[in-house]
């Protein structure tokens, strides 16, 4: 199983990198390079725009994109650790944002905006995935113990 999990993890990382580095919604070459360091600024803006807004959908997408990471890390490591998932998600998300900034600087316009709120939502998504994994593992253990006892 570990070999299959590793293969799926690599596939997930490839898709994640494609999603975060390919222009899926067009490029506006007129936008200056943008580094957004205002904590919760983009998140608050998305909530103010409403649940059906493009900004809110992007916010949910940032969370959802990292949920699998929170599942893969404990599967690959053999144990669930919120701290470990937090640190790995923080590192990966920061690397992606810095990579997006580097590409934008290299091309001379905001190819992608590097945003601290993306890091926050990505890490949150990974923690959701890890908690879901832990709850599933706990519920599965309870069911196995009930079958064995009954």
Secondary structure, DSSP 8 states (H G I E B T S, - for coil): -HHHHHHHHHHHHHHHHHHHHS-SS---TTS---EE--TTHHHHHHHHH-TTSHHHHHHHHHHHHHHHHHHHHHHHHSS--HHHHHHHHHHHHHHHHHHHHHHHHHHTS-SS-EEHHHHHHHHHHHHHHHHHHHHHHHHHHHHHHHHHH-
